[in-house]
Structures are given as structure tokens and as C-alpha cells.
Amino acid sequence: MLAMSYRQLKRVSKPLFALLAICVVAACKSESSVADAASSTTTPMSTSGAAPGASPTPAAASKGGPVTVEDARAFLKGFFASEADRQALTRSLIPTNDQCESIFSNKDVAKKVCANFLAHDAKDLQSKSIGPRGEQSELLVFASTTDELRANTGNATSFPGGYRKIAADLKPGLQVFAWKFAKPGAKSGMAFDGLYHVDGKWFLVSHPWRAMRTHAGPVGDDVF
């Protein structure tokens, strides 16, 4: 007979329901594994906190680009170190003749300025150490381009006026730095100028207009 008694139907349906429950549990576990796998392939964060391909942070963007005031400041903070370290850092600023000439567009001026600078000021840098004196605990850093020095715009007024005499002979587009060691809150102090960063090297060609004369004079004797 096609018809089944209630007891027969109940006996058959029990294993069917059990099998169905097992299938449902297996399906749920499968979906959970897929979700876990998907979450593990999410784009990882870079060390800067941004996903690869995202716009870099300002700090990352400056790497490999033109040096900034903050780059110069980080370097110049080394002069607050011990006397021995100051002497070594001061000597490291002495340029080679090629480095010195690289900042000039006028070759004749470059030869004269660099010959005098390396004969006199470089010796001064060999024998002295640049650094703050007494209560000079603040570092003031200024940046200008050679174009701004030529046009007397931007931060040109933060540099000695003598740059106007020689700015036309400096290579266009270069970044030049000046700095002061000053007492807290003071605007004047022991001042230096002519810090350049070319081909990964910091070097100093200060008071280049003075080097047009026979002797440029001591480095860092201006107060401006």
C-alpha cells in the first residue's frame, strides 16, 4: 500500500531531519571559512599608516625631494652636542673645490671666490668649532632660494645684505640656509649663512661676496 501509517512516517522522518541538520551546520562552517579567508587578504597598511598607493604623508613626501628648513634644522641640532662632536661636524662642512664652484653660474667668480674661501675660511673652519655660546639655547633657521636672494624677495631679508652683491652670480634654483644660535626669545645672536645641500652633502660657503677680496674674514662674525 502507498499509504504509510503515522508510526512508519515518524520512523523515516527522524533520520532525514538529522541529515538535514548536519548539512546546515556544514554549510555555516564553510561560509565562516570563506569570510575569514577574505578578511586575511585585505590590503595591508604601510608603515606610514596609509594603504599602498595612498598619498604619502608630508614626511614621506619630502624624502628624496628638495631639502627643507626642517631638514636643515635636524642637521644643525648636531652643533648642540659635545665639543668634540662640534669640531668634527664643523670640519665636515668644508667643501671641496668642485662643491664650492657648483653653487655659482659665473665660472670666473666661482674660481676666485672658491680659491679665496678654501685658502682662508676653510682653515678657519679647521681650527674652530661652530656651536652655541653661553645661554644660546635656541636655533633659528632661515631658507631662501638663490632666485629670491637675487630679487630680494621671500626670506632674502633674513640673510646678510652682502648677498645682493653676488646673488646674480649664484646658480638659479639653489636652496640656501642661514641660522642663528640665540638666547631664548631673542631675534639676534651668533649668525651663520651659506649652508648648502648638494648631492647629499651639507657644506658651507659663507659670506661669498667677501671672498671676492683677498681674505674673506672669520666665519660667523655677523649679527643680523
C-alpha positions in Angstrom: 0.0 0.0 0.0 1.1 3.6 -0.9 -0.3 5.0 2.3 2.1 4.9 5.3 1.0 4.7 8.9 1.8 7.5 11.3 4.4 5.3 13.1 6.1 4.4 9.8 6.3 8.1 8.7 7.7 9.1 12.0 10.4 6.4 11.8 11.5 7.5 8.3 11.5 11.3 9.0 13.8 11.2 12.1 17.0 10.3 10.2 16.0 12.7 7.4 15.8 15.6 9.8 19.1 14.6 11.4 20.8 14.5 8.0 19.4 17.9 7.1 20.7 19.4 10.4 24.2 18.1 9.6 24.1 19.7 6.2 23.1 23.1 7.6 25.9 23.1 10.2 28.5 22.1 7.5 27.2 25.0 5.2 27.6 27.5 8.1 31.2 26.4 8.8 32.0 26.7 5.1 30.7 30.3 4.9 32.7 31.2 8.0 35.9 29.9 6.5 35.3 31.9 3.3 34.8 35.1 5.3 38.0 34.5 7.3 39.9 34.0 4.1 38.5 37.2 2.6 39.5 39.2 5.7 43.0 37.9 5.7 43.5 39.2 2.1 42.5 42.8 3.0 45.1 45.3 1.7 47.8 45.7 4.4 48.7 49.1 5.9 52.1 50.5 5.1 54.5 51.6 7.8 53.3 55.2 7.4 49.8 54.2 8.3 48.4 54.5 4.8 47.5 51.8 2.4 49.9 51.2 -0.5 49.1 53.6 -3.3 47.6 56.2 -1.0 49.0 59.7 -0.9 52.2 59.8 1.3 52.4 61.7 4.5 54.3 65.1 4.3 57.3 63.5 6.0 57.5 60.7 3.4 56.9 63.1 0.5 60.0 65.2 1.5 62.3 62.2 1.2 64.2 62.3 -2.0 62.9 65.8 -2.7 64.4 69.3 -2.1 65.8 69.8 1.4 63.6 71.8 3.7 64.1 74.1 6.8 63.2 71.0 9.0 66.0 69.0 7.2 68.5 71.8 7.9 67.2 72.2 11.5 67.7 68.5 12.1 71.3 68.7 10.8 72.2 71.9 12.7 70.9 70.5 16.0 74.1 68.4 16.0 76.0 71.6 16.9 74.4 71.5 20.4 76.4 68.3 21.1 79.8 67.9 22.8 82.8 70.0 21.9 84.5 67.0 20.1 81.4 66.4 18.0 81.1 70.1 17.2 84.6 70.1 15.8 84.0 67.1 13.7 80.8 68.5 12.4 82.4 71.9 11.7 85.1 70.2 9.6 82.6 68.2 7.7 81.2 71.5 6.3 84.4 72.4 4.5 83.5 72.0 0.8 85.7 70.6 -1.9 86.6 73.0 -4.7 84.1 71.2 -7.0 81.3 71.6 -4.4 82.1 75.2 -3.8 82.1 76.0 -7.6 78.9 74.1 -8.0 76.8 76.9 -6.5 77.9 79.5 -9.0 76.7 80.2 -12.5 79.6 82.5 -13.3 82.8 80.4 -13.7 85.2 83.3 -13.2 83.5 84.3 -10.0 83.4 80.7 -8.9 87.2 80.2 -9.3 88.0 83.4 -7.5 85.6 83.0 -4.6 86.4 79.3 -4.0 90.1 79.8 -4.2 90.0 82.5 -1.5 87.4 80.7 0.6 89.3 77.5 0.7 92.6 79.3 1.3 91.3 81.3 4.3 87.8 80.5 5.6 88.3 76.7 5.3 91.3 77.0 7.5 89.2 78.9 10.0 86.7 76.0 9.9 89.5 73.6 10.6 90.6 75.4 13.7 87.3 76.3 15.3 84.1 74.6 16.3 80.7 76.1 15.4 78.2 76.0 18.2 76.1 78.0 20.6 77.7 80.0 23.4 76.5 80.6 26.9 72.8 80.9 27.1 72.2 80.4 23.4 69.8 77.5 23.6 67.6 78.4 20.6 68.2 77.6 16.9 66.7 79.9 14.3 66.9 78.6 10.8 66.0 80.6 7.6 65.8 79.3 4.0 65.9 81.2 0.7 66.5 80.3 -2.9 69.2 82.0 -5.0 66.4 83.4 -7.1 64.8 85.1 -4.0 68.2 86.4 -3.0 68.7 87.9 -6.5 65.2 89.5 -6.4 65.4 90.4 -2.7 62.1 88.6 -2.1 60.9 85.8 0.2 63.2 85.3 3.1 66.1 87.3 1.5 65.9 89.9 4.2 66.8 87.2 6.8 70.2 86.9 5.1 73.1 89.4 5.2 72.8 92.3 2.8 76.0 91.3 1.1 74.2 88.6 -0.8 72.8 91.3 -3.1 76.3 91.9 -4.3 76.8 88.4 -5.5 73.4 86.8 -5.9 73.4 87.3 -9.7 76.5 85.0 -9.9 74.9 82.2 -7.9 73.3 79.3 -9.7 69.5 79.7 -10.1 67.2 77.5 -8.1 69.5 76.5 -5.3 68.3 76.4 -1.7 70.4 78.4 0.8 70.2 78.3 4.6 71.2 80.7 7.3 70.9 80.2 11.0 71.5 81.7 14.4 72.3 80.5 17.9 70.2 82.8 20.1 69.1 83.2 23.7 65.5 82.3 24.4 63.2 84.8 22.9 66.0 86.8 21.2 65.8 87.6 17.5 69.6 88.2 17.1 72.5 86.0 18.0 75.6 84.3 16.6 74.7 84.2 12.9 75.9 82.0 10.1 75.0 81.8 6.4 75.7 80.0 3.2 74.7 76.4 4.1 74.0 74.3 1.0 72.9 70.7 0.5 74.1 69.4 -2.9 74.3 65.7 -4.0 73.6 64.5 -0.4 76.3 66.6 1.3 75.9 69.6 3.6 78.6 72.2 3.1 79.3 75.9 3.9 80.3 78.7 1.7 79.6 81.7 3.9 79.9 85.4 3.0 80.7 84.6 -0.6 80.9 88.3 -1.5 83.8 88.7 0.9 85.8 86.0 -0.8 85.9 88.3 -3.8 88.6 90.1 -1.8 91.9 88.6 -0.8 90.7 87.5 2.6 87.1 86.7 3.4 87.4 87.2 7.2 86.2 84.9 10.0 83.2 82.7 9.6 80.1 83.5 11.6 81.1 87.0 12.8 77.9 88.7 11.7 74.9 89.5 13.9 71.8 90.2 11.9 
